[in-house]
Amino acid sequence: MSTSQQPDPRDRPARLTVGVVGAGRVGPALAASLQPAGHRPVAASGVSAASRRRAALLLPDVPLVPPAEVLQRADLVLLTVPDDTLPDLVEGLAGTGAVRPGQLIVHPSGRYGAKVLAPALRAGALPLALHPAMTFTGTPVDVQRLAGCSFGVTAPEELRLAAEALVIEMGGEPEWIAEDMRPLYHAALALGANHLVTLVAQSMELLRAAGVEAPDRMLGPLLGAALDNALRSGDAALTGPVARGDAGTVAAHVDQLRRHAPQTVAGYLAMARATADRALAHGLLKPELAEDLLGVLADGGHGTHGTEGAAG
């Protein structure tokens, strides 16, 4: 492969050597997922003991070397470091001459598009932002989960086909995201995935407090059905006391949460208000029932509804 000029991505060799800078949970899994397509991981960098264990597990026999040496060895470099670290890393690697013309420089950050790789582009590299919409554990199961996983793809237009081809080779499904839409795209994923974990963990804690011995077994079918219904039907899948306008039940919920888990009250009220707004807007919550419900949510369940709901 020539290093004196930027080649057309379509003229690149079918197999690439792959390097990973930052052996966190994501990088080794992405590199391992490229192996079935014939690409070959050749180097990785990692400092912590956890990073070294992950690299050994997912990329056995791949040497751990300094970041600059990773770039020397690899045609395709995965910069898998925390978001706040990425801009300085790219600037530093480009500034020290580690980036080669024609080299594919890829980051999997959801927050950033391709512009964060501008220093590498000026050095002649080919910048790609390939964000897998998936959570990672740092174990081999991550490679399996990438099969069919959507990737948010952002790249210069002339590299779009190359970026999408790499995603497909990793087993994923490319979804084009405009550069200026990356922050909104990432916020949407965080709103769904990150907050879901918090909600599920809180629900499990409350069920344990209520005496349920296996809250995971109880929640599994319920949450699976709710998620499937929501993905299929959107707001039409809303059920429960908020969507029904059952103010007394909601007040009783808040009363019990204040007694047993006061740290959950603010989140319950915020989500109930958002649910009520959506249910009302989509005609699921009857306007004549909404007033009492919104009153309960406004005063945090301190009104008379709490006693009536508990008695009911």
Salt bridges, closest charged atoms under 4 A:
ASP8 OD2 - ARG10 NH2 2.84
GLU69 OE2 - ARG73 NH2 2.49
ASP75 OD1 - ARG100 NH2 3.85
ASP84 OD1 - ARG111 NH1 2.98
GLU164 OE2 - ARG160 NE 3.13
GLU169 OE1 - HIS39 NE2 2.68
ASP228 OD2 - ARG232 NE 2.78
ASP235 OD1 - ARG278 NE 2.70
ASP235 OD2 - HIS282 NE2 3.16
ASP255 OD2 - ARG259 NH2 3.16
